[in-house]
Amino acid sequence: MESSHLVQRVLTFLSITLLGVTGAAWWWVSNQSKQPEEQLAKVSIQSPADSSTSSATATTLDSASSMVATTVDSAASLPVSVQSEVASTPASSLRLAAYEQQEQETAPKLPAGLPIPDAGVAVPSATLPSANLLTYQSGSIKYKGILAFVNDVRVVAQAEGVIREFLVDEGSIIERDKVIVEIDNRLAMAEQQVSLKELESAQLKADDESQIRFAEAAEKVAAADYKRTEDLFKREVANIDEYERKQLEWQKAKLSIDVSKREKKINEASVSVSEAKYNASGVQVELRTIRAPFTGIVAKTEKENFEWVKAGDEILRLVSLEKFRVRGRVQIDDSPNILERAPAKVFVQVQPGQVETVDGIVGFVEPETSVAVDGKNEYGVWVEIDNRIVNGQYLFRGKMNATVEIYPKR
C-alpha cells in the first residue's frame, strides 16, 4: 500500500515537471514563430538585450532539464519495485495525471459552507452570496413572509333566485357600495307593495278617533238620562227597576270610552307591526341587490348571468390592493411590549433583481407566547404597509415574497 502511494506521488511530480517543461518550450517556440520573417536574419547578430533574452530562455530550459534530471535521479534512488512500476507506466497516464492535477488546482472553489453540487448539475445563482442580501441592524428583528390582503372577501348570495344581471367581470375595479350583482327580485318587490298597503291601512285605523268621540257622547247622554230617572225615583214617580237600568246604561257608556281608547292603542301597535313587515320586505329586496363592501378589484367570478343561486353560494371574490399585511413569528428575550407599534421596514421582491423598500408598523402581537426550541419566547406578529401606485397601477400584489425588519422600542 505504501509503495502504491509513493508511486502515485512520484507520477504526479513527474507529470507536473514534464508539463512545466513542455509549457515553457511551447511558450518559447510560439514567441519565436510570431516574429516577422525579415527579422530571422538578425538572429546571428543580436543586440545585448536579445542576448540576455536568449540567455534567460536557455537558462530556463537548462533549469527545467536539471529539474527533470534531478527527478530522474530521485526516482533512481527509489526501491527496485517502485522503479519498475514507474517505468511500466505509459506516458499517456502521466499526461492524464498531470491534467487532472492541474484541473483540481485551477477549478473554481465554492464559498465555504455551501453544499457541493452533484456532477453535471449547475450551481444556481441563488445559492451564491449576493451583495443584495439584507443585513441586521443593531437590535433589529427579522423574519420572512408573503404579502396578504387586508380586505379579502368572498361575496356570497344572501337570498335565492336567478342572477338577472352580472355588472362586473374579473379584473374590474369597483368602488364601495356600487351594485355588482342583481338577483331577480320581482316577488320580493310585490311582497313589499303588499306590506306597504297593510301599513297604510293600519295607520288609518290608528289615526281614527271617531269611536272614542262617539263613546264620550254616548256617555254624556246616558249620564243625563240617569240623572232624570234619579230625580223621578226620588219623587217616587219612577220605579226602582227603571232607575237601576238607567244607572247600568250610564256605566256601560263610560266603559265604552275606555274600550275605544284601548282599540286605538291596538291600532297604533298594528302600525308598528306593519312597519316591521314593510322593512322586512325591503330587506328581501335589498338582499337581492349585491353591492361592493369596499373599494377593490374582482379577483375571481364563480357565477354568470341567468344562473340560479341559493343563499350562501359564492358569487365572486373581491380583494383590496390598497393595504397588505406580512405575518410571521419572531423570537425575543424581552417583553413583547417592545414590539407594540414598533417601526419596521418591509423589503418586497417585486420581480427578480428588483426589491422595493416600504416603511411599516407592527399592528399586532399575539397575546400569548409559545416557547421556541432554544428557550426564547416566540410571538406571532404582522406588519401592515400601504401599496404604491406606479404609472397608474398598483406595484404590490398578493403573495409576493417579503422580508420584514422590526426595530423594537427598547
C-alpha positions as CSV (number, residue, x, y, z in Angstrom):
1,M,0.0,0.0,0.0
2,E,2.8,2.4,0.9
3,S,4.6,1.6,-2.3
4,S,1.4,2.4,-4.3
5,H,1.1,5.8,-2.6
6,L,4.7,6.5,-3.3
7,V,4.4,5.6,-6.9
8,Q,1.4,7.9,-7.2
9,R,3.2,10.8,-5.7
10,V,6.2,10.2,-8.0
11,L,4.0,10.0,-11.0
12,T,2.3,13.2,-10.1
13,F,5.6,15.1,-9.5
14,L,7.0,13.8,-12.8
15,S,3.8,14.8,-14.6
16,I,3.8,18.3,-13.2
17,T,7.5,18.7,-14.1
18,L,7.1,17.4,-17.7
19,L,4.0,19.7,-18.0
20,G,6.1,22.7,-16.9
21,V,9.0,21.9,-19.3
22,T,6.5,21.4,-22.2
23,G,4.7,24.6,-21.4
24,A,8.0,26.6,-21.3
25,A,9.1,25.1,-24.6
26,W,5.8,25.8,-26.2
27,W,5.8,29.4,-25.0
28,W,9.3,29.9,-26.3
29,V,8.5,28.4,-29.7
30,S,5.3,30.3,-30.1
31,N,7.1,33.6,-29.4
32,Q,9.7,32.8,-31.9
33,S,7.2,31.9,-34.6
34,K,5.4,35.2,-34.2
35,Q,8.5,37.2,-35.2
36,P,8.4,38.6,-38.8
37,E,10.4,36.7,-41.4
38,E,12.6,39.7,-42.1
39,Q,13.9,39.5,-38.5
40,L,15.0,35.9,-38.8
41,A,18.2,37.1,-40.5
42,K,19.2,39.1,-37.5
43,V,19.3,36.1,-35.2
44,S,23.1,35.7,-35.7
45,I,23.7,39.4,-35.0
46,Q,21.8,40.0,-31.7
47,S,21.8,43.1,-29.6
48,P,22.8,42.9,-25.9
49,A,19.2,42.8,-24.9
50,D,18.4,40.0,-27.4
51,S,21.4,38.1,-26.0
52,S,20.1,38.5,-22.5
53,T,16.7,37.2,-23.6
54,S,18.2,34.2,-25.3
55,S,20.4,33.6,-22.2
56,A,17.3,33.7,-20.0
57,T,15.5,31.3,-22.2
58,A,18.4,29.0,-22.3
59,T,18.7,29.3,-18.5
60,T,15.0,28.4,-18.2
61,L,15.4,25.3,-20.4
62,D,18.6,24.3,-18.5
63,S,16.8,24.7,-15.2
64,A,13.9,22.6,-16.5
65,S,16.4,20.0,-17.8
66,S,18.1,19.9,-14.4
67,M,14.8,19.5,-12.7
68,V,14.0,16.5,-14.9
69,A,17.4,15.1,-14.3
70,T,17.0,15.6,-10.5
71,T,13.6,13.9,-10.7
72,V,15.0,11.0,-12.6
73,D,17.9,10.7,-10.1
74,S,15.3,10.8,-7.2
75,A,13.3,8.1,-9.0
76,A,16.5,6.1,-9.4
77,S,17.0,6.2,-5.6
78,L,13.7,4.5,-5.1
79,P,13.4,0.8,-4.5
80,V,13.6,-1.5,-7.5
81,S,9.9,-2.5,-7.3
82,V,8.9,1.1,-7.3
83,Q,11.2,1.9,-10.2
84,S,9.7,-0.9,-12.2
85,E,6.2,0.4,-11.6
86,V,7.2,3.9,-12.7
87,A,9.0,2.6,-15.8
88,S,5.9,0.5,-16.8
89,T,3.6,3.5,-16.5
90,P,2.6,4.7,-20.0
91,A,3.3,8.3,-21.0
92,S,-0.4,8.9,-21.6
93,S,-1.1,8.0,-18.0
94,L,1.5,10.5,-16.9
95,R,-0.1,13.3,-19.0
96,L,-3.6,12.3,-17.7
97,A,-2.5,12.5,-14.1
98,A,-0.8,15.9,-14.8
99,Y,-4.0,17.2,-16.4
100,E,-6.2,16.0,-13.5
101,Q,-3.8,17.6,-11.0
102,Q,-4.0,20.9,-12.9
103,E,-7.8,20.8,-13.2
104,Q,-8.1,20.3,-9.4
105,E,-5.8,23.2,-8.7
106,T,-7.4,25.6,-11.2
107,A,-11.1,24.6,-10.6
108,P,-13.2,27.4,-9.1
109,K,-13.8,27.0,-5.4
110,L,-17.4,27.4,-3.9
111,P,-17.7,29.6,-0.8
112,A,-17.3,27.8,2.5
113,G,-20.4,26.4,4.0
114,L,-22.3,25.9,0.6
115,P,-23.3,22.3,-0.4
116,I,-21.2,20.7,-3.1
117,P,-23.5,20.0,-6.1
118,D,-23.7,16.7,-7.9
119,A,-21.6,16.2,-11.0
120,G,-23.2,17.6,-14.1
121,V,-25.6,19.9,-12.1
122,A,-25.2,23.6,-12.4
123,V,-25.0,25.6,-9.2
124,P,-28.0,28.0,-9.2
125,S,-27.1,31.6,-8.8
126,A,-29.5,31.9,-5.8
127,T,-27.2,29.7,-3.7
128,L,-24.2,32.0,-4.2
129,P,-23.6,35.0,-1.9
130,S,-25.3,38.2,-3.1
131,A,-24.5,41.8,-2.5
132,N,-28.2,42.5,-2.2
133,L,-28.7,40.4,0.9
134,L,-30.2,42.4,3.8
135,T,-28.1,42.8,6.9
136,Y,-29.2,43.1,10.5
137,Q,-29.1,46.5,12.2
138,S,-28.2,46.6,15.8
139,G,-31.0,45.2,17.9
140,S,-33.4,44.6,15.0
141,I,-35.6,41.5,14.5
142,K,-36.0,40.0,11.1
143,Y,-38.5,37.5,9.6
144,K,-39.7,36.4,6.2
145,G,-43.3,36.2,4.9
146,I,-45.6,36.9,2.0
147,L,-48.0,39.8,1.3
148,A,-51.5,39.1,2.4
149,F,-54.6,41.2,1.6
150,V,-56.1,43.2,4.5
151,N,-59.5,43.1,2.8
152,D,-60.2,39.8,1.1
153,V,-63.9,38.9,0.9
154,R,-65.8,36.1,-0.9
155,V,-69.1,37.7,-1.8
156,V,-72.0,35.2,-1.4
157,A,-75.7,35.3,-2.4
158,Q,-77.9,36.1,0.6
159,A,-81.1,35.0,-1.0
160,E,-82.1,32.5,-3.6
161,G,-83.0,33.4,-7.1
162,V,-81.8,33.8,-10.7
163,I,-79.0,36.2,-11.4
164,R,-80.6,38.8,-13.5
165,E,-77.6,41.0,-14.2
166,F,-73.9,40.5,-13.5
167,L,-72.4,44.0,-13.7
168,V,-68.7,43.3,-13.2
169,D,-66.0,40.9,-14.6
170,E,-62.7,39.6,-13.4
171,G,-60.2,42.4,-13.1
172,S,-62.9,45.1,-12.7
173,I,-62.1,47.8,-10.2
174,I,-65.2,48.8,-8.3
175,E,-66.0,51.5,-5.8
176,R,-67.6,50.9,-2.4
177,D,-71.4,50.4,-2.4
178,K,-71.5,50.1,-6.1
179,V,-74.1,47.4,-7.4
180,I,-72.2,44.5,-8.7
181,V,-74.9,41.7,-9.0
182,E,-78.7,41.9,-9.2
183,I,-80.8,38.8,-8.4
184,D,-84.4,38.5,-9.6
185,N,-86.4,40.5,-7.0
186,R,-89.8,40.7,-8.6
187,L,-91.5,38.6,-6.0
188,A,-89.8,40.4,-3.2
189,M,-90.9,43.7,-4.7
190,A,-94.6,42.5,-4.8
191,E,-94.5,41.5,-1.2
192,Q,-93.1,44.8,-0.3
193,Q,-96.0,46.5,-2.0
194,V,-98.5,44.4,-0.1
195,S,-96.8,45.2,3.2
196,L,-96.9,48.9,2.3
197,K,-100.7,48.8,1.8
198,E,-101.1,47.0,5.1
199,L,-99.1,49.7,6.8
200,E,-101.2,52.4,5.3
201,S,-104.4,50.7,6.4
202,A,-103.1,50.3,10.0
203,Q,-102.1,53.9,10.0
204,L,-105.6,55.0,9.1
205,K,-107.1,52.9,11.8
206,A,-104.7,54.3,14.3
207,D,-105.5,57.8,13.3
208,D,-109.3,57.2,13.6
209,E,-110.7,58.7,16.9
210,S,-114.3,58.6,15.9
211,Q,-115.1,55.6,18.2
212,I,-113.7,57.5,21.1
213,R,-115.7,60.6,20.4
214,F,-118.9,58.6,19.9
215,A,-118.3,56.7,23.2
216,E,-117.8,60.0,25.0
217,A,-121.0,61.5,23.5
218,A,-123.0,58.3,24.4
219,E,-121.7,58.5,27.9
220,K,-123.0,62.1,28.3
221,V,-126.5,61.1,27.1
222,A,-126.5,58.1,29.4
223,A,-125.4,60.3,32.3
224,A,-128.2,62.8,31.7
225,D,-130.8,60.1,31.3
226,Y,-129.7,58.6,34.6
227,K,-129.9,62.0,36.4
228,R,-133.6,62.5,35.2
229,T,-134.5,59.0,36.3
230,E,-132.9,59.5,39.6
231,D,-134.9,62.7,40.2
232,L,-138.2,60.8,39.3
233,F,-137.2,57.9,41.5
234,K,-136.6,60.3,44.4
235,R,-140.2,61.8,43.9
236,E,-141.4,58.2,43.7
237,V,-142.6,58.7,40.1
238,A,-140.2,56.1,38.6
239,N,-139.9,52.7,40.0
240,I,-136.7,51.1,41.1
241,D,-136.3,48.8,38.0
242,E,-136.1,51.7,35.6
243,Y,-133.7,53.6,37.9
244,E,-131.3,50.7,38.0
245,R,-131.5,50.2,34.2
246,K,-130.6,53.8,33.6
247,Q,-127.7,53.5,36.0
248,L,-126.4,50.5,34.2
249,E,-126.6,52.2,30.8
250,W,-124.5,55.1,32.2
251,Q,-121.8,52.7,33.5
252,K,-121.7,50.9,30.1
253,A,-121.3,54.2,28.3
254,K,-118.3,55.1,30.5
255,L,-116.7,51.7,29.8
256,S,-117.2,52.2,26.1
257,I,-114.9,55.2,26.2
258,D,-112.1,53.0,27.7
259,V,-112.7,50.3,25.1
260,S,-112.4,52.8,22.3
261,K,-109.2,54.2,23.7
262,R,-107.8,50.7,24.0
263,E,-108.7,49.9,20.4
264,K,-106.8,53.0,19.3
265,K,-103.7,51.8,21.1
266,I,-104.1,48.4,19.4
267,N,-104.3,50.1,16.0
268,E,-101.2,52.1,16.8
269,A,-99.4,48.9,17.7
270,S,-100.6,47.4,14.4
271,V,-98.9,50.3,12.7
272,S,-95.6,49.2,14.2
273,V,-96.1,45.6,13.1
274,S,-96.9,46.8,9.6
275,E,-93.8,49.0,9.6
276,A,-91.7,46.0,10.6
277,K,-93.2,43.8,7.9
278,Y,-92.6,46.6,5.3
279,N,-89.0,46.9,6.4
280,A,-88.5,43.2,6.3
281,S,-89.8,43.1,2.7
282,G,-87.4,45.9,1.9
283,V,-84.6,43.8,3.3
284,Q,-85.6,41.0,1.0
285,V,-85.4,43.3,-1.9
286,E,-82.0,44.6,-0.8
287,L,-80.6,41.1,-0.3
288,R,-81.1,40.5,-4.0
289,T,-79.1,43.6,-4.8
290,I,-75.4,42.9,-4.0
291,R,-73.1,45.9,-3.5
292,A,-69.3,46.1,-3.1
293,P,-68.4,46.2,0.6
294,F,-65.2,48.1,-0.1
295,T,-63.2,49.5,-3.0
296,G,-61.3,46.7,-4.6
297,I,-60.7,44.5,-7.6
298,V,-62.7,41.4,-8.7
299,A,-60.2,38.6,-8.3
300,K,-62.5,35.8,-9.5
301,T,-66.1,35.2,-10.5
302,E,-67.9,31.9,-9.7
303,K,-71.4,32.6,-11.3
304,E,-72.7,34.0,-14.5
305,N,-75.9,35.7,-15.8
306,F,-79.2,33.8,-15.5
307,E,-77.6,31.2,-13.2
308,W,-79.7,30.0,-10.2
309,V,-78.1,30.6,-6.8
310,K,-79.0,29.7,-3.3
311,A,-78.3,31.6,-0.1
312,G,-74.7,31.1,0.8
313,D,-73.4,30.3,-2.8
314,E,-70.2,32.1,-3.6
315,I,-70.6,34.6,-6.4
316,L,-67.2,36.3,-6.6
317,R,-64.0,37.2,-4.7
318,L,-63.2,40.8,-4.0
319,V,-59.8,42.0,-2.8
320,S,-58.3,45.4,-2.0
321,L,-54.9,46.3,-3.2
322,E,-54.6,49.4,-1.0
323,K,-53.1,47.7,2.1
324,F,-51.1,44.5,2.8
325,R,-50.1,42.6,5.9
326,V,-46.9,40.5,6.3
327,R,-47.4,37.8,9.0
328,G,-44.6,35.9,10.7
329,R,-43.2,34.7,14.0
330,V,-40.3,36.3,16.0
331,Q,-38.3,35.2,19.0
332,I,-37.3,37.7,21.7
333,D,-35.8,37.6,25.2
334,D,-37.5,40.9,26.3
335,S,-41.1,41.8,27.0
336,P,-43.4,41.7,23.9
337,N,-44.3,45.3,24.7
338,I,-41.2,46.4,22.8
339,L,-42.9,45.2,19.6
340,E,-46.2,47.0,20.0
341,R,-46.5,49.7,17.3
342,A,-42.7,49.4,16.6
343,P,-41.5,50.8,13.3
344,A,-40.4,48.4,10.6
345,K,-39.1,48.2,7.1
346,V,-40.5,45.7,4.6
347,F,-38.4,44.6,1.6
348,V,-40.7,43.3,-1.1
349,Q,-39.4,41.4,-4.1
350,V,-41.4,42.8,-7.0
351,Q,-39.5,40.8,-9.6
352,P,-36.2,39.0,-9.9
353,G,-33.5,41.6,-9.2
354,Q,-35.9,44.3,-8.0
355,V,-36.6,44.8,-4.3
356,E,-38.8,47.7,-3.1
357,T,-38.4,49.1,0.5
358,V,-41.6,50.3,2.3
359,D,-41.9,51.7,5.8
360,G,-44.4,49.9,8.0
361,I,-45.5,49.5,11.6
362,V,-46.2,46.5,13.8
363,G,-50.0,46.3,14.0
364,F,-50.5,43.1,16.1
365,V,-48.6,41.0,18.6
366,E,-50.1,37.7,19.8
367,P,-51.5,37.9,23.4
368,E,-49.9,34.6,24.3
369,T,-46.4,33.2,23.8
370,S,-45.1,29.8,22.7
371,V,-41.7,28.7,23.8
372,A,-39.2,28.1,21.0
373,V,-36.7,25.3,20.8
374,D,-33.8,27.4,22.2
375,G,-36.0,28.6,25.1
376,K,-36.8,32.0,23.8
377,N,-40.3,33.4,23.7
378,E,-42.0,33.3,20.3
379,Y,-44.8,35.5,19.2
380,G,-46.9,35.8,16.1
381,V,-46.9,39.4,14.6
382,W,-47.9,41.2,11.5
383,V,-46.8,44.4,9.9
384,E,-49.1,46.5,7.7
385,I,-47.9,48.5,4.7
386,D,-49.6,50.7,2.1
387,N,-49.4,49.8,-1.6
388,R,-47.7,52.0,-4.1
389,I,-49.0,53.2,-7.4
390,V,-46.6,53.3,-10.3
391,N,-47.7,54.5,-13.8
392,G,-51.3,54.4,-12.6
393,Q,-51.1,50.8,-11.4
394,Y,-50.6,49.1,-8.0
395,L,-47.0,47.9,-7.6
396,F,-47.5,45.2,-5.0
397,R,-49.7,42.1,-5.4
398,G,-50.7,39.3,-3.1
399,K,-48.3,36.5,-2.1
400,M,-45.2,38.4,-3.1
401,N,-42.2,37.4,-1.0
402,A,-41.2,39.9,1.6
403,T,-38.6,40.3,4.4
404,V,-39.5,42.3,7.5
405,E,-37.1,44.0,9.8
406,I,-38.6,45.3,13.0
407,Y,-36.8,47.9,15.2
408,P,-38.1,47.3,18.8
409,K,-38.7,50.2,21.1
410,R,-36.1,49.5,23.8
